[in-house]
Amino acid sequence: MTTYSTRDIDDAAVWIARLRAPDRSANVEHGLRRWLAEKPSHAAAFETISSAWEITGALKRRPFPKLSRWERAGFRAGFLRATVTVAVAVAALAIAASLRFGTGIITTGVGEQRVITLDDGSRISMNTATRLQVRYDESERRIVLKTGEALFEVTKSPERPFVVVVGKRHIHALGTSFIVRDDPQRLSVTLVEGKVAVNSAEDSEPASILVPGQRITFIREAPPSMDEPSMETVVAWRRGQVEFEDISLAEAAAEMNRYSTLKLHIGSSEAARLRINGIFRIGDTEGFVAALKRSYSLKVERTPRSIRVTGLPSAQALSEGLSH
């Protein structure tokens, strides 16, 4: 696990303050990127401070006043810097203790992704609209996934089992990498490498043991199903992409909608049944719709918050498929 100094924490706190200020500019963003690239410890400290801000609600997310409104700006700027540094550093210590021996709630918004490094070196890569709870103690490392999707890269520690809990399902891992996705209608666990066991805490069904490349899916009360999906497709979101392999337009639209507040609606059954292949940027609903319109000559209706696609694709368009 990357370590960082008190100075790194102080600097990270100042960068957070600058980003949250009402007079934030492109120069601030460029400066932050340069600072993050200088040392791994800078990125680790910034991640800790960001988590602290998110989880503890420190400073209540209030905007900071512009310095131009204050007299003696030099003194006030120094005072503000010190206040923010102390407050956020205290929050960082609180969240560090929370993740080590207690409870921490971590979330991502629609279209947001983040990586969390835990005290044991394990990493959690969180996808869009994900909410989880960290419950670490001396005997067990437990993560409760409440909704969304996450990739878990687990550091070996036999004396402290690593368990991901989703509803009544428990995923037990040891020195492994796997993805858990919890949708309203289904739960899936995909093993990237290592070994995991998936079982239920409420009944006597035998545990399902996965080997690398396998995915187990649970849909309501139906028996679980097992398949071997394309790993490139499953982990495409970590590259900032969604990858479709011969799925219906209805399914593709639902996947695109996970990453954007601009919602895509398919208004005709003929369009909904189209088969989609291709790679698109996450959140790029407009680009996806442009490809649909170009390839299938579908009708597009827009509102400020949604795009409705209707129409009947031509026979030629059906034979040529979606191009992007």
C-alpha positions as semicolon CSV with decimal commas, in nm:
position;residue;x (nm);y (nm);z (nm)
1;M;0,000;0,000;0,000
2;T;0,134;0,344;-0,091
3;T;0,217;0,557;0,215
4;Y;0,210;0,932;0,242
5;S;0,347;1,201;0,472
6;T;0,178;1,466;0,681
7;R;0,291;1,719;0,420
8;D;0,116;1,515;0,150
9;I;-0,205;1,519;0,356
10;D;-0,173;1,895;0,411
11;D;-0,120;1,960;0,040
12;A;-0,407;1,729;-0,057
13;A;-0,638;1,918;0,178
14;V;-0,544;2,245;0,012
15;W;-0,613;2,101;-0,333
16;I;-0,955;1,983;-0,215
17;A;-1,028;2,334;-0,090
18;R;-0,926;2,483;-0,423
19;L;-1,144;2,239;-0,615
20;R;-1,445;2,318;-0,396
21;A;-1,398;2,695;-0,414
22;P;-1,650;2,898;-0,621
23;D;-1,368;3,054;-0,826
24;R;-1,226;2,718;-0,936
25;S;-1,055;2,747;-1,274
26;A;-0,892;2,532;-1,541
27;N;-0,552;2,633;-1,401
28;V;-0,645;2,474;-1,067
29;E;-0,739;2,151;-1,241
30;H;-0,417;2,148;-1,446
31;G;-0,212;2,216;-1,133
32;L;-0,380;1,930;-0,948
33;R;-0,304;1,687;-1,229
34;R;0,062;1,790;-1,225
35;W;0,081;1,750;-0,847
36;L;-0,083;1,405;-0,858
37;A;0,165;1,292;-1,122
38;E;0,471;1,396;-0,921
39;K;0,463;1,115;-0,663
40;P;0,249;0,807;-0,587
41;S;0,215;0,939;-0,231
42;H;0,036;1,249;-0,363
43;A;-0,233;1,038;-0,530
44;A;-0,269;0,820;-0,218
45;A;-0,307;1,124;0,008
46;F;-0,558;1,285;-0,228
47;E;-0,760;0,962;-0,236
48;T;-0,769;0,952;0,144
49;I;-0,875;1,315;0,175
50;S;-1,141;1,272;-0,098
51;S;-1,282;0,970;0,085
52;A;-1,284;1,162;0,410
53;W;-1,473;1,447;0,251
54;E;-1,723;1,211;0,091
55;I;-1,783;0,987;0,388
56;T;-1,775;1,212;0,691
57;G;-1,937;1,514;0,527
58;A;-1,663;1,735;0,672
59;L;-1,719;2,104;0,617
60;K;-2,072;2,020;0,497
61;R;-1,970;2,076;0,133
62;R;-2,021;2,452;0,175
63;P;-1,851;2,666;-0,091
64;F;-1,558;2,875;0,026
65;P;-1,584;3,255;-0,009
66;K;-1,382;3,426;-0,278
67;L;-1,074;3,592;-0,135
68;S;-1,153;3,910;-0,323
69;R;-1,442;3,967;-0,084
70;W;-1,214;3,966;0,220
71;E;-0,984;4,234;0,351
72;R;-0,621;4,148;0,413
73;A;-0,645;3,860;0,168
74;G;-0,296;3,733;0,242
75;F;-0,368;3,676;0,611
76;R;-0,715;3,541;0,540
77;A;-0,586;3,303;0,273
78;G;-0,335;3,161;0,518
79;F;-0,602;3,126;0,784
80;L;-0,840;2,954;0,542
81;R;-0,566;2,718;0,426
82;A;-0,482;2,622;0,785
83;T;-0,846;2,575;0,880
84;V;-0,924;2,357;0,582
85;T;-0,606;2,154;0,628
86;V;-0,676;2,081;0,993
87;A;-1,044;2,001;0,940
88;V;-0,991;1,769;0,648
89;A;-0,684;1,604;0,802
90;V;-0,890;1,526;1,112
91;A;-1,157;1,382;0,883
92;A;-0,890;1,175;0,710
93;L;-0,780;1,027;1,041
94;A;-1,142;0,953;1,124
95;I;-1,201;0,771;0,798
96;A;-0,874;0,580;0,828
97;A;-0,983;0,457;1,171
98;S;-1,326;0,382;1,033
99;L;-1,189;0,164;0,755
100;R;-0,955;-0,016;0,994
101;F;-1,187;-0,093;1,285
102;G;-1,540;0,014;1,214
103;T;-1,785;0,121;0,948
104;G;-1,734;0,341;0,645
105;I;-1,993;0,422;0,376
106;I;-1,845;0,489;0,033
107;T;-2,047;0,594;-0,271
108;T;-2,011;0,693;-0,635
109;G;-2,258;0,904;-0,830
110;V;-2,400;0,835;-1,175
111;G;-2,109;0,820;-1,417
112;E;-1,850;0,841;-1,139
113;Q;-1,577;0,587;-1,069
114;R;-1,323;0,572;-0,789
115;V;-1,058;0,343;-0,643
116;I;-1,031;0,284;-0,268
117;T;-0,721;0,133;-0,107
118;L;-0,796;-0,030;0,229
119;D;-0,561;-0,061;0,525
120;D;-0,449;-0,413;0,429
121;G;-0,358;-0,310;0,074
122;S;-0,674;-0,452;-0,083
123;R;-0,825;-0,230;-0,352
124;I;-1,185;-0,167;-0,449
125;S;-1,258;-0,016;-0,791
126;M;-1,612;0,121;-0,778
127;N;-1,822;0,166;-1,088
128;T;-2,109;0,409;-1,147
129;A;-2,386;0,457;-0,887
130;T;-2,232;0,220;-0,633
131;R;-2,275;0,220;-0,257
132;L;-2,086;-0,004;-0,018
133;Q;-1,998;-0,030;0,347
134;V;-1,659;-0,128;0,489
135;R;-1,661;-0,332;0,809
136;Y;-1,306;-0,422;0,904
137;D;-1,211;-0,564;1,242
138;E;-0,933;-0,783;1,381
139;S;-1,100;-1,110;1,277
140;E;-1,269;-1,037;0,944
141;R;-1,260;-0,803;0,647
142;R;-1,622;-0,755;0,542
143;I;-1,760;-0,539;0,262
144;V;-2,135;-0,493;0,226
145;L;-2,228;-0,404;-0,132
146;K;-2,562;-0,229;-0,112
147;T;-2,598;-0,149;-0,481
148;G;-2,388;-0,112;-0,794
149;E;-2,070;-0,279;-0,916
150;A;-1,715;-0,312;-0,788
151;L;-1,392;-0,492;-0,868
152;F;-1,220;-0,633;-0,559
153;E;-0,844;-0,698;-0,561
154;V;-0,779;-0,879;-0,234
155;T;-0,453;-0,897;-0,045
156;K;-0,387;-1,234;0,116
157;S;-0,443;-1,247;0,491
158;P;-0,556;-1,597;0,599
159;E;-0,613;-1,488;0,957
160;R;-0,864;-1,223;0,841
161;P;-1,108;-1,366;0,583
162;F;-1,230;-1,126;0,312
163;V;-1,607;-1,147;0,257
164;V;-1,834;-0,945;0,030
165;V;-2,199;-0,951;0,136
166;V;-2,481;-0,874;-0,108
167;G;-2,821;-0,939;0,041
168;K;-2,822;-1,300;0,154
169;R;-2,523;-1,392;-0,064
170;H;-2,170;-1,414;0,076
171;I;-1,863;-1,414;-0,150
172;H;-1,552;-1,548;0,024
173;A;-1,213;-1,464;-0,127
174;L;-0,846;-1,515;-0,052
175;G;-0,577;-1,342;-0,256
176;T;-0,800;-1,300;-0,556
177;S;-0,961;-1,056;-0,800
178;F;-1,333;-1,059;-0,877
179;I;-1,623;-0,837;-0,983
180;V;-1,958;-0,819;-0,809
181;R;-2,252;-0,648;-0,979
182;D;-2,583;-0,597;-0,802
183;D;-2,869;-0,487;-1,029
184;P;-3,237;-0,460;-0,929
185;Q;-3,320;-0,790;-1,099
186;R;-2,997;-0,989;-1,071
187;L;-2,669;-1,040;-0,893
188;S;-2,355;-1,159;-1,071
189;V;-2,009;-1,254;-0,952
190;T;-1,726;-1,282;-1,206
191;L;-1,390;-1,426;-1,109
192;V;-1,092;-1,262;-1,277
193;E;-0,820;-1,459;-1,100
194;G;-0,773;-1,671;-0,789
195;K;-1,063;-1,845;-0,621
196;V;-1,394;-1,748;-0,461
197;A;-1,682;-1,934;-0,298
198;V;-2,035;-1,798;-0,320
199;N;-2,300;-1,918;-0,079
200;S;-2,613;-1,809;0,103
201;A;-2,635;-1,723;0,469
202;E;-3,004;-1,815;0,487
203;D;-3,026;-2,169;0,351
204;S;-2,828;-2,489;0,320
205;E;-2,748;-2,474;-0,051
206;P;-2,389;-2,579;-0,128
207;A;-2,134;-2,311;-0,203
208;S;-2,054;-2,239;-0,567
209;I;-1,679;-2,243;-0,631
210;L;-1,567;-2,034;-0,928
211;V;-1,256;-2,072;-1,139
212;P;-1,101;-1,778;-1,330
213;G;-1,318;-1,665;-1,619
214;Q;-1,643;-1,794;-1,473
215;R;-1,947;-1,585;-1,383
216;I;-2,235;-1,694;-1,164
217;T;-2,568;-1,510;-1,191
218;F;-2,861;-1,514;-0,950
219;I;-3,204;-1,400;-1,070
220;R;-3,469;-1,384;-0,798
221;E;-3,577;-1,738;-0,706
222;A;-3,444;-1,909;-1,020
223;P;-3,152;-2,151;-0,990
224;P;-2,815;-1,979;-1,039
225;S;-2,664;-1,991;-1,388
226;M;-2,296;-2,017;-1,481
227;D;-2,122;-1,887;-1,793
228;E;-1,782;-1,764;-1,914
229;P;-1,818;-1,408;-2,047
230;S;-1,557;-1,212;-2,237
231;M;-1,334;-1,053;-1,974
232;E;-1,268;-0,762;-2,208
233;T;-1,640;-0,688;-2,201
234;V;-1,683;-0,740;-1,827
235;V;-1,400;-0,504;-1,730
236;A;-1,449;-0,251;-2,011
237;W;-1,583;0,005;-1,763
238;R;-1,239;0,029;-1,603
239;R;-1,114;0,161;-1,938
240;G;-1,399;0,412;-1,953
241;Q;-1,591;0,205;-2,208
242;V;-1,896;-0,013;-2,251
243;E;-1,858;-0,306;-2,490
244;F;-2,157;-0,477;-2,650
245;E;-2,144;-0,825;-2,802
246;D;-2,465;-0,922;-2,981
247;I;-2,712;-0,792;-2,725
248;S;-3,051;-0,629;-2,788
249;L;-3,082;-0,253;-2,820
250;A;-3,308;-0,260;-2,515
251;E;-3,026;-0,414;-2,310
252;A;-2,767;-0,179;-2,456
253;A;-2,982;0,124;-2,373
254;A;-3,021;0,006;-2,014
255;E;-2,642;-0,028;-1,986
256;M;-2,580;0,319;-2,130
257;N;-2,834;0,462;-1,887
258;R;-2,625;0,341;-1,591
259;Y;-2,363;0,604;-1,670
260;S;-2,568;0,913;-1,754
261;T;-2,850;1,127;-1,623
262;L;-2,956;1,173;-1,988
263;K;-3,179;0,867;-2,022
264;L;-3,228;0,671;-2,342
265;H;-3,572;0,524;-2,412
266;I;-3,650;0,279;-2,692
267;G;-4,002;0,351;-2,814
268;S;-4,068;0,068;-3,059
269;S;-4,046;-0,308;-3,021
270;E;-3,877;-0,339;-3,361
271;A;-3,596;-0,109;-3,254
272;A;-3,570;-0,272;-2,911
273;R;-3,493;-0,610;-3,073
274;L;-3,202;-0,484;-3,283
275;R;-2,874;-0,664;-3,210
276;I;-2,593;-0,437;-3,101
277;N;-2,216;-0,480;-3,125
278;G;-1,956;-0,215;-3,060
279;I;-1,750;-0,019;-2,808
280;F;-1,865;0,318;-2,674
281;R;-1,747;0,568;-2,415
282;I;-1,931;0,548;-2,086
283;G;-2,170;0,837;-2,049
284;D;-2,164;0,916;-2,422
285;T;-2,535;0,869;-2,482
286;E;-2,535;1,124;-2,763
287;G;-2,259;0,939;-2,949
288;F;-2,440;0,609;-2,907
289;V;-2,766;0,758;-3,042
290;A;-2,581;0,917;-3,334
291;A;-2,444;0,572;-3,428
292;L;-2,794;0,424;-3,408
293;K;-2,939;0,697;-3,625
294;R;-2,660;0,671;-3,880
295;S;-2,673;0,292;-3,906
296;Y;-3,046;0,221;-3,879
297;S;-3,212;0,552;-3,982
298;L;-3,415;0,550;-3,662
299;K;-3,616;0,848;-3,543
300;V;-3,481;1,046;-3,249
301;E;-3,682;1,274;-3,019
302;R;-3,504;1,479;-2,753
303;T;-3,607;1,641;-2,426
304;P;-3,371;1,808;-2,178
305;R;-3,338;1,484;-1,980
306;S;-3,409;1,204;-2,224
307;I;-3,373;1,076;-2,578
308;R;-3,646;0,862;-2,732
309;V;-3,560;0,633;-3,023
310;T;-3,836;0,493;-3,245
311;G;-3,885;0,369;-3,597
312;L;-3,849;0,062;-3,811
313;P;-3,498;-0,015;-3,942
314;S;-3,464;-0,099;-4,310
315;A;-3,368;-0,445;-4,432
316;Q;-3,035;-0,308;-4,557
317;A;-2,960;-0,149;-4,221
318;L;-3,040;-0,475;-4,045
319;S;-2,797;-0,666;-4,267
320;E;-2,515;-0,416;-4,217
321;G;-2,560;-0,370;-3,841
322;L;-2,443;-0,093;-3,610
323;S;-2,124;0,084;-3,712
324;H;-1,918;0,287;-3,471
